[in-house]
Amino acid sequence: YHCQLCNSLLKDVKSLKYHNKSEGHLARLEEKFTNRILSNLTPPTIQQLKATTQLVEDSFQNHSACVKGQDRIRWMIVEELGKLVKCVLPDINLELFGSSAMGLALLSSNVNININIEDTETNQKEIPKIL
């Protein structure tokens, strides 16, 4: 038996059934199916592209934390929180990341904070007390 999709030779029906359920075969099958669907899609019209662009621009203007001035507040929160935590753990650094740091946050977006701290014995004892 020959699987044309995977270009695999299989010795019997049992091997063929096993192969057809394998992760690699199923992934290739899904990719082939997806490519077939995508290749049959017609490209968007100029009107559709303009409408999509307008929707994105309107969403940004109406819901962006950057446009509404909340981006500065997010940076200030991390800065002030960092100052408070440094009172207990001076080796700690807080960093804003994600959509807020990139200027892409919506008003409803969360605030992602990365905590960097040296792995010392003192810090290992103090962190659980803070949390």
OpenMM code with the backbone's topology and positions (N, CA, C; nanometers):
from openmm import Vec3, app, unit

residues = "TYR HIS CYS GLN LEU CYS ASN SER LEU LEU LYS ASP VAL LYS SER LEU LYS TYR HIS ASN LYS SER GLU GLY HIS LEU ALA ARG LEU GLU GLU LYS PHE THR ASN ARG ILE LEU SER ASN LEU THR PRO PRO THR ILE GLN GLN LEU LYS ALA THR THR GLN LEU VAL GLU ASP SER PHE GLN ASN HIS SER ALA CYS VAL LYS GLY GLN ASP ARG ILE ARG TRP MET ILE VAL GLU GLU LEU GLY LYS LEU VAL LYS CYS VAL LEU PRO ASP ILE ASN LEU GLU LEU PHE GLY SER SER ALA MET GLY LEU ALA LEU LEU SER SER ASN VAL ASN ILE ASN ILE ASN ILE GLU ASP THR GLU THR ASN GLN LYS GLU ILE PRO LYS ILE LEU".split()
positions = [
    Vec3(0.0849, -0.1182, 0.0000),
    Vec3(0.0000, 0.0000, 0.0000),
    Vec3(0.0895, 0.1246, 0.0000),
    Vec3(0.0398, 0.2299, -0.0625),
    Vec3(0.1179, 0.3528, -0.0729),
    Vec3(0.0297, 0.4716, -0.0327),
    Vec3(0.0774, 0.5482, 0.0626),
    Vec3(0.0086, 0.6724, 0.1007),
    Vec3(0.0701, 0.7840, 0.0174),
    Vec3(-0.0061, 0.8349, -0.0783),
    Vec3(0.0452, 0.9411, -0.1647),
    Vec3(0.0668, 1.0706, -0.0870),
    Vec3(-0.0160, 1.0941, 0.0128),
    Vec3(-0.0055, 1.2162, 0.0917),
    Vec3(0.1297, 1.2244, 0.1635),
    Vec3(0.1726, 1.1124, 0.2201),
    Vec3(0.2976, 1.1090, 0.2980),
    Vec3(0.4126, 1.0448, 0.2204),
    Vec3(0.3816, 0.9907, 0.1037),
    Vec3(0.4791, 0.9179, 0.0227),
    Vec3(0.5411, 0.8043, 0.1046),
    Vec3(0.4525, 0.7270, 0.1695),
    Vec3(0.4969, 0.6161, 0.2552),
    Vec3(0.4489, 0.4834, 0.1984),
    Vec3(0.5366, 0.3837, 0.2054),
    Vec3(0.4986, 0.2479, 0.1679),
    Vec3(0.4595, 0.1725, 0.2936),
    Vec3(0.3462, 0.1019, 0.2846),
    Vec3(0.2949, 0.0287, 0.4004),
    Vec3(0.2726, -0.1162, 0.3587),
    Vec3(0.3141, -0.2111, 0.4450),
    Vec3(0.3182, -0.3511, 0.4045),
    Vec3(0.1836, -0.4220, 0.4061),
    Vec3(0.0891, -0.3763, 0.4931),
    Vec3(-0.0394, -0.4458, 0.5005),
    Vec3(-0.1492, -0.3503, 0.5464),
    Vec3(-0.2720, -0.4006, 0.5520),
    Vec3(-0.3879, -0.3187, 0.5887),
    Vec3(-0.3744, -0.2676, 0.7319),
    Vec3(-0.3217, -0.3509, 0.8205),
    Vec3(-0.3037, -0.3102, 0.9592),
    Vec3(-0.2094, -0.1886, 0.9675),
    Vec3(-0.0994, -0.1932, 0.8926),
    Vec3(-0.0048, -0.0813, 0.8898),
    Vec3(-0.0698, 0.0429, 0.8303),
    Vec3(-0.1511, 0.0216, 0.7272),
    Vec3(-0.2203, 0.1336, 0.6633),
    Vec3(-0.3163, 0.2015, 0.7601),
    Vec3(-0.3937, 0.1221, 0.8340),
    Vec3(-0.4878, 0.1785, 0.9315),
    Vec3(-0.4129, 0.2543, 1.0412),
    Vec3(-0.3027, 0.1985, 1.0876),
    Vec3(-0.2218, 0.2646, 1.1898),
    Vec3(-0.1657, 0.3958, 1.1364),
    Vec3(-0.1146, 0.3906, 1.0138),
    Vec3(-0.0572, 0.5103, 0.9517),
    Vec3(-0.1631, 0.6198, 0.9356),
    Vec3(-0.2816, 0.5818, 0.8911),
    Vec3(-0.3878, 0.6807, 0.8674),
    Vec3(-0.4320, 0.7525, 0.9950),
    Vec3(-0.4039, 0.6934, 1.1103),
    Vec3(-0.4383, 0.7561, 1.2391),
    Vec3(-0.3179, 0.8283, 1.3011),
    Vec3(-0.2031, 0.8192, 1.2357),
    Vec3(-0.0819, 0.8787, 1.2929),
    Vec3(-0.0894, 1.0314, 1.2896),
    Vec3(-0.0171, 1.0910, 1.3818),
    Vec3(-0.0159, 1.2373, 1.3952),
    Vec3(0.0353, 1.3058, 1.2686),
    Vec3(0.1416, 1.2513, 1.2118),
    Vec3(0.1997, 1.3111, 1.0912),
    Vec3(0.1042, 1.3073, 0.9733),
    Vec3(0.0388, 1.1927, 0.9535),
    Vec3(-0.0572, 1.1791, 0.8427),
    Vec3(-0.1749, 1.2742, 0.8612),
    Vec3(-0.2277, 1.2793, 0.9825),
    Vec3(-0.3428, 1.3667, 1.0090),
    Vec3(-0.3061, 1.5137, 0.9913),
    Vec3(-0.1839, 1.5513, 1.0296),
    Vec3(-0.1389, 1.6899, 1.0120),
    Vec3(-0.1284, 1.7236, 0.8628),
    Vec3(-0.0734, 1.6322, 0.7831),
    Vec3(-0.0630, 1.6559, 0.6377),
    Vec3(-0.2013, 1.6635, 0.5741),
    Vec3(-0.2926, 1.5793, 0.6219),
    Vec3(-0.4296, 1.5793, 0.5704),
    Vec3(-0.4985, 1.7114, 0.6008),
    Vec3(-0.4809, 1.7604, 0.7227),
    Vec3(-0.5404, 1.8887, 0.7609),
    Vec3(-0.4796, 2.0026, 0.6784),
    Vec3(-0.3489, 1.9984, 0.6578),
    Vec3(-0.2827, 2.1017, 0.5780),
    Vec3(-0.3334, 2.1002, 0.4335),
    Vec3(-0.3484, 1.9810, 0.3775),
    Vec3(-0.3983, 1.9693, 0.2402),
    Vec3(-0.5401, 2.0240, 0.2301),
    Vec3(-0.6242, 1.9885, 0.3265),
    Vec3(-0.7626, 2.0347, 0.3286),
    Vec3(-0.7680, 2.1873, 0.3429),
    Vec3(-0.6874, 2.2416, 0.4336),
    Vec3(-0.6835, 2.3871, 0.4558),
    Vec3(-0.6359, 2.4594, 0.3305),
    Vec3(-0.5310, 2.4080, 0.2680),
    Vec3(-0.4784, 2.4698, 0.1460),
    Vec3(-0.5825, 2.4677, 0.0341),
    Vec3(-0.6577, 2.3600, 0.0248),
    Vec3(-0.7611, 2.3501, -0.0780),
    Vec3(-0.8695, 2.4561, -0.0547),
    Vec3(-0.9108, 2.4724, 0.0692),
    Vec3(-1.0130, 2.5724, 0.1014),
    Vec3(-0.9600, 2.7132, 0.0739),
    Vec3(-0.8386, 2.7414, 0.1218),
    Vec3(-0.7815, 2.8755, 0.1057),
    Vec3(-0.7557, 2.9101, -0.0410),
    Vec3(-0.7168, 2.8119, -0.1196),
    Vec3(-0.6883, 2.8401, -0.2608),
    Vec3(-0.8159, 2.8698, -0.3385),
    Vec3(-0.9311, 2.8295, -0.2866),
    Vec3(-1.0580, 2.8562, -0.3542),
    Vec3(-1.1217, 2.9879, -0.3102),
    Vec3(-1.0629, 3.0538, -0.2120),
    Vec3(-1.1181, 3.1815, -0.1672),
    Vec3(-1.0852, 3.2912, -0.2681),
    Vec3(-1.1809, 3.3770, -0.2896),
    Vec3(-1.1539, 3.4909, -0.3771),
    Vec3(-1.0886, 3.6012, -0.2946),
    Vec3(-0.9981, 3.6759, -0.3537),
    Vec3(-0.9351, 3.7852, -0.2790),
    Vec3(-1.0375, 3.8922, -0.2429),
    Vec3(-1.0130, 3.9661, -0.1351),
    Vec3(-1.1081, 4.0708, -0.0969),
    Vec3(-1.1123, 4.1815, -0.2013),
    Vec3(-1.2276, 4.2436, -0.2108),
    Vec3(-1.2420, 4.3560, -0.3027),
    Vec3(-1.1840, 4.4817, -0.2380),
    Vec3(-1.1641, 4.5839, -0.3183),
    Vec3(-1.1151, 4.7130, -0.2676),
    Vec3(-1.2116, 4.7666, -0.1621),
    Vec3(-1.3413, 4.7523, -0.1860),
    Vec3(-1.4418, 4.8002, -0.0897),
    Vec3(-1.4301, 4.7260, 0.0422),
    Vec3(-1.4083, 4.5944, 0.0375),
    Vec3(-1.3929, 4.5159, 0.1608),
    Vec3(-1.2672, 4.5580, 0.2361),
    Vec3(-1.1587, 4.5810, 0.1630),
    Vec3(-1.0342, 4.6246, 0.2273),
    Vec3(-1.0513, 4.7617, 0.2922),
    Vec3(-1.1190, 4.8525, 0.2235),
    Vec3(-1.1432, 4.9856, 0.2798),
    Vec3(-1.2309, 4.9763, 0.4037),
    Vec3(-1.3339, 4.8922, 0.3994),
    Vec3(-1.4232, 4.8770, 0.5144),
    Vec3(-1.3488, 4.8173, 0.6331),
    Vec3(-1.2642, 4.7202, 0.6082),
    Vec3(-1.1855, 4.6581, 0.7149),
    Vec3(-1.0876, 4.7593, 0.7745),
    Vec3(-1.0226, 4.8358, 0.6903),
    Vec3(-0.9303, 4.9393, 0.7376),
    Vec3(-1.0036, 5.0404, 0.8248),
    Vec3(-1.1203, 5.0828, 0.7809),
    Vec3(-1.1984, 5.1802, 0.8576),
    Vec3(-1.2403, 5.1221, 0.9927),
    Vec3(-1.2794, 4.9958, 0.9937),
    Vec3(-1.3183, 4.9299, 1.1187),
    Vec3(-1.2020, 4.9249, 1.2172),
    Vec3(-1.0838, 4.8908, 1.1683),
    Vec3(-0.9658, 4.8850, 1.2551),
    Vec3(-0.9325, 5.0245, 1.3077),
    Vec3(-0.9361, 5.1237, 1.2205),
    Vec3(-0.9061, 5.2605, 1.2631),
    Vec3(-1.0080, 5.3114, 1.3651),
    Vec3(-1.1367, 5.2832, 1.3424),
    Vec3(-1.2406, 5.3240, 1.4377),
    Vec3(-1.2227, 5.2542, 1.5722),
    Vec3(-1.1921, 5.1267, 1.5673),
    Vec3(-1.1708, 5.0507, 1.6916),
    Vec3(-1.0543, 5.1090, 1.7699),
    Vec3(-0.9469, 5.1410, 1.6998),
    Vec3(-0.8297, 5.1991, 1.7656),
    Vec3(-0.8659, 5.3331, 1.8297),
    Vec3(-0.9351, 5.4185, 1.7563),
    Vec3(-0.9712, 5.5506, 1.8078),
    Vec3(-1.0661, 5.5415, 1.9274),
    Vec3(-1.1573, 5.4453, 1.9263),
    Vec3(-1.2598, 5.4363, 2.0307),
    Vec3(-1.2224, 5.3469, 2.1490),
    Vec3(-1.1268, 5.2561, 2.1302),
    Vec3(-1.0998, 5.1578, 2.2357),
    Vec3(-0.9532, 5.1456, 2.2746),
    Vec3(-0.8667, 5.2232, 2.2144),
    Vec3(-0.7244, 5.2111, 2.2427),
    Vec3(-0.6881, 5.2807, 2.3734),
    Vec3(-0.6143, 5.2103, 2.4574),
    Vec3(-0.5659, 5.2710, 2.5819),
    Vec3(-0.4684, 5.3842, 2.5505),
    Vec3(-0.3969, 5.3722, 2.4403),
    Vec3(-0.2998, 5.4748, 2.4002),
    Vec3(-0.3710, 5.6051, 2.3663),
    Vec3(-0.4769, 5.5978, 2.2876),
    Vec3(-0.5508, 5.7174, 2.2472),
    Vec3(-0.6199, 5.7817, 2.3668),
    Vec3(-0.6673, 5.7001, 2.4590),
    Vec3(-0.7402, 5.7510, 2.5754),
    Vec3(-0.6482, 5.7912, 2.6901),
    Vec3(-0.5166, 5.7802, 2.6729),
    Vec3(-0.4218, 5.8230, 2.7750),
    Vec3(-0.3962, 5.7217, 2.8850),
    Vec3(-0.4555, 5.6045, 2.8740),
    Vec3(-0.4351, 5.5038, 2.9790),
    Vec3(-0.3002, 5.4346, 2.9691),
    Vec3(-0.2339, 5.4470, 2.8556),
    Vec3(-0.1031, 5.3824, 2.8430),
    Vec3(-0.0042, 5.4392, 2.9444),
    Vec3(-0.0101, 5.5709, 2.9665),
    Vec3(0.0791, 5.6331, 3.0667),
    Vec3(0.0457, 5.5821, 3.2060),
    Vec3(-0.0823, 5.5632, 3.2339),
    Vec3(-0.1249, 5.5139, 3.3650),
    Vec3(-0.0709, 5.3732, 3.3880),
    Vec3(-0.0735, 5.2903, 3.2848),
    Vec3(-0.0225, 5.1528, 3.2970),
    Vec3(0.1265, 5.1528, 3.3307),
    Vec3(0.2030, 5.2399, 3.2637),
    Vec3(0.3463, 5.2500, 3.2929),
    Vec3(0.3674, 5.2991, 3.4358),
    Vec3(0.2861, 5.3952, 3.4794),
    Vec3(0.2991, 5.4494, 3.6153),
    Vec3(0.2660, 5.3441, 3.7198),
    Vec3(0.1667, 5.2604, 3.6936),
    Vec3(0.1293, 5.1528, 3.7871),
    Vec3(0.2488, 5.0601, 3.8093),
    Vec3(0.3119, 5.0193, 3.7004),
    Vec3(0.4271, 4.9287, 3.7117),
    Vec3(0.5422, 4.9970, 3.7847),
    Vec3(0.5654, 5.1227, 3.7548),
    Vec3(0.6733, 5.1970, 3.8202),
    Vec3(0.6482, 5.2091, 3.9702),
    Vec3(0.5265, 5.2473, 4.0089),
    Vec3(0.4944, 5.2640, 4.1512),
    Vec3(0.4936, 5.1298, 4.2237),
    Vec3(0.4407, 5.0274, 4.1603),
    Vec3(0.4407, 4.8943, 4.2192),
    Vec3(0.5847, 4.8471, 4.2393),
    Vec3(0.6702, 4.8755, 4.1421),
    Vec3(0.8112, 4.8396, 4.1534),
    Vec3(0.8776, 4.9071, 4.2713),
    Vec3(0.8462, 5.0341, 4.2947),
    Vec3(0.9035, 5.1066, 4.4089),
    Vec3(0.8604, 5.0425, 4.5407),
    Vec3(0.7323, 5.0052, 4.5497),
    Vec3(0.6822, 4.9427, 4.6726),
    Vec3(0.7493, 4.8090, 4.6986),
    Vec3(0.7616, 4.7272, 4.5953),
    Vec3(0.8211, 4.5942, 4.6112),
    Vec3(0.9697, 4.6061, 4.6437),
    Vec3(1.0371, 4.7043, 4.5862),
    Vec3(1.1815, 4.7235, 4.6121),
    Vec3(1.2092, 4.7567, 4.7595),
    Vec3(1.1101, 4.8082, 4.8292),
    Vec3(1.1278, 4.8345, 4.9727),
    Vec3(1.1548, 4.7050, 5.0481),
    Vec3(1.0965, 4.5958, 5.0011),
    Vec3(1.1148, 4.4663, 5.0665),
    Vec3(1.2225, 4.3841, 4.9970),
    Vec3(1.2225, 4.3888, 4.8636),
    Vec3(1.3192, 4.3125, 4.7846),
    Vec3(1.3919, 4.4070, 4.6889),
    Vec3(1.5037, 4.4611, 4.7291),
    Vec3(1.5734, 4.5596, 4.6463),
    Vec3(1.6255, 4.5044, 4.5134),
    Vec3(1.6404, 4.3727, 4.5017),
    Vec3(1.6945, 4.3124, 4.3793),
    Vec3(1.5891, 4.2912, 4.2703),
    Vec3(1.4665, 4.3328, 4.2967),
    Vec3(1.3577, 4.3031, 4.2039),
    Vec3(1.3417, 4.4133, 4.1003),
    Vec3(1.3054, 4.3735, 3.9799),
    Vec3(1.2738, 4.4680, 3.8727),
    Vec3(1.1420, 4.4260, 3.8089),
    Vec3(1.0528, 4.5210, 3.7898),
    Vec3(0.9259, 4.4944, 3.7239),
    Vec3(0.9286, 4.5575, 3.5856),
    Vec3(0.8752, 4.4849, 3.4878),
    Vec3(0.8706, 4.5357, 3.3512),
    Vec3(0.7307, 4.5157, 3.2943),
    Vec3(0.6807, 4.6174, 3.2293),
    Vec3(0.5551, 4.6070, 3.1572),
    Vec3(0.5845, 4.5375, 3.0241),
    Vec3(0.4989, 4.4414, 2.9849),
    Vec3(0.5177, 4.3773, 2.8551),
    Vec3(0.3810, 4.3498, 2.7935),
    Vec3(0.3812, 4.2959, 2.6761),
    Vec3(0.2565, 4.2652, 2.6073),
    Vec3(0.2005, 4.3855, 2.5346),
    Vec3(0.0695, 4.3846, 2.5158),
    Vec3(0.0055, 4.4893, 2.4362),
    Vec3(0.0217, 4.6279, 2.4977),
    Vec3(0.0255, 4.6363, 2.6297),
    Vec3(0.0440, 4.7670, 2.6944),
    Vec3(0.1812, 4.8249, 2.6623),
    Vec3(0.2835, 4.7426, 2.6674),
    Vec3(0.4191, 4.7890, 2.6389),
    Vec3(0.4369, 4.8231, 2.4913),
    Vec3(0.3631, 4.7557, 2.4058),
    Vec3(0.3759, 4.7776, 2.2617),
    Vec3(0.2883, 4.8924, 2.2114),
    Vec3(0.2033, 4.9476, 2.2999),
    Vec3(0.1140, 5.0549, 2.2581),
    Vec3(-0.0082, 5.0054, 2.1835),
    Vec3(-0.0410, 4.8768, 2.1998),
    Vec3(-0.1536, 4.8167, 2.1283),
    Vec3(-0.2686, 4.7790, 2.2205),
    Vec3(-0.2604, 4.8155, 2.3470),
    Vec3(-0.3617, 4.7748, 2.4449),
    Vec3(-0.4945, 4.8442, 2.4190),
    Vec3(-0.6007, 4.7692, 2.4426),
    Vec3(-0.7350, 4.8256, 2.4429),
    Vec3(-0.7667, 4.8693, 2.5851),
    Vec3(-0.8720, 4.9460, 2.5994),
    Vec3(-0.9124, 4.9887, 2.7338),
    Vec3(-0.9425, 4.8677, 2.8221),
    Vec3(-0.9895, 4.7591, 2.7607),
    Vec3(-1.0252, 4.6389, 2.8363),
    Vec3(-0.9090, 4.5412, 2.8541),
    Vec3(-0.7913, 4.5734, 2.8012),
    Vec3(-0.6759, 4.4831, 2.8103),
    Vec3(-0.6228, 4.4743, 2.9532),
    Vec3(-0.5678, 4.3583, 2.9845),
    Vec3(-0.5031, 4.3431, 3.1145),
    Vec3(-0.3650, 4.4088, 3.1111),
    Vec3(-0.3023, 4.4143, 3.2273),
    Vec3(-0.1681, 4.4707, 3.2381),
    Vec3(-0.0741, 4.3548, 3.2689),
    Vec3(0.0189, 4.3286, 3.1770),
    Vec3(0.1154, 4.2200, 3.1949),
    Vec3(0.2418, 4.2753, 3.2576),
    Vec3(0.2817, 4.2150, 3.3694),
    Vec3(0.4015, 4.2602, 3.4402),
    Vec3(0.4964, 4.1420, 3.4552),
    Vec3(0.6184, 4.1604, 3.4095),
    Vec3(0.7231, 4.0605, 3.4248),
    Vec3(0.8032, 4.0954, 3.5493),
    Vec3(0.8270, 3.9952, 3.6337),
    Vec3(0.9013, 4.0160, 3.7573),
    Vec3(1.0385, 3.9511, 3.7420),
    Vec3(1.1433, 4.0305, 3.7498),
    Vec3(1.2807, 3.9801, 3.7422),
    Vec3(1.3454, 3.9958, 3.8783),
    Vec3(1.4013, 3.8862, 3.9268),
    Vec3(1.4670, 3.8909, 4.0572),
    Vec3(1.5834, 3.7923, 4.0579),
    Vec3(1.6909, 3.8306, 4.1246),
    Vec3(1.8055, 3.7408, 4.1361),
    Vec3(1.7686, 3.6227, 4.2250),
    Vec3(1.8179, 3.5058, 4.1885),
    Vec3(1.7896, 3.3840, 4.2636),
    Vec3(1.8896, 3.3702, 4.3775),
    Vec3(1.8571, 3.4376, 4.4895),
    Vec3(1.9440, 3.4294, 4.6073),
    Vec3(1.8664, 3.3625, 4.7201),
    Vec3(1.9386, 3.3197, 4.8204),
    Vec3(1.8755, 3.2533, 4.9344),
    Vec3(1.7807, 3.3488, 5.0082),
    Vec3(1.8221, 3.4740, 5.0230),
    Vec3(1.7375, 3.5732, 5.0896),
    Vec3(1.6078, 3.5932, 5.0123),
    Vec3(1.6192, 3.6082, 4.8815),
    Vec3(1.5011, 3.6296, 4.7992),
    Vec3(1.4079, 3.5091, 4.8037),
    Vec3(1.4635, 3.3892, 4.8058),
    Vec3(1.3810, 3.2693, 4.8131),
    Vec3(1.3000, 3.2639, 4.9420),
    Vec3(1.3536, 3.3217, 5.0499),
    Vec3(1.2821, 3.3249, 5.1780),
    Vec3(1.1776, 3.4367, 5.1797),
    Vec3(1.2087, 3.5498, 5.1186),
    Vec3(1.1221, 3.6679, 5.1262),
    Vec3(1.0040, 3.6638, 5.0292),
    Vec3(1.0224, 3.6066, 4.9126),
    Vec3(0.9151, 3.6066, 4.8125),
    Vec3(0.7872, 3.5409, 4.8640),
    Vec3(0.7934, 3.4222, 4.9252),
    Vec3(0.6678, 3.3627, 4.9754),
    Vec3(0.5972, 3.4495, 5.0799),
    Vec3(0.6731, 3.5267, 5.1562),
    Vec3(0.6099, 3.6147, 5.2559),
    Vec3(0.5292, 3.7242, 5.1860),
    Vec3(0.5793, 3.7747, 5.0755),
    Vec3(0.5117, 3.8816, 5.0031),
    Vec3(0.3869, 3.8296, 4.9331),
    Vec3(0.3991, 3.7123, 4.8723),
    Vec3(0.2876, 3.6557, 4.7976),
    Vec3(0.1799, 3.6089, 4.8929),
] * unit.nanometer
topology = app.Topology()
chain = topology.addChain("A")
for resn in residues:
    res = topology.addResidue(resn, chain)
    for name in ("N", "CA", "C"):
        topology.addAtom(name, app.Element.getBySymbol(name[0]), res)
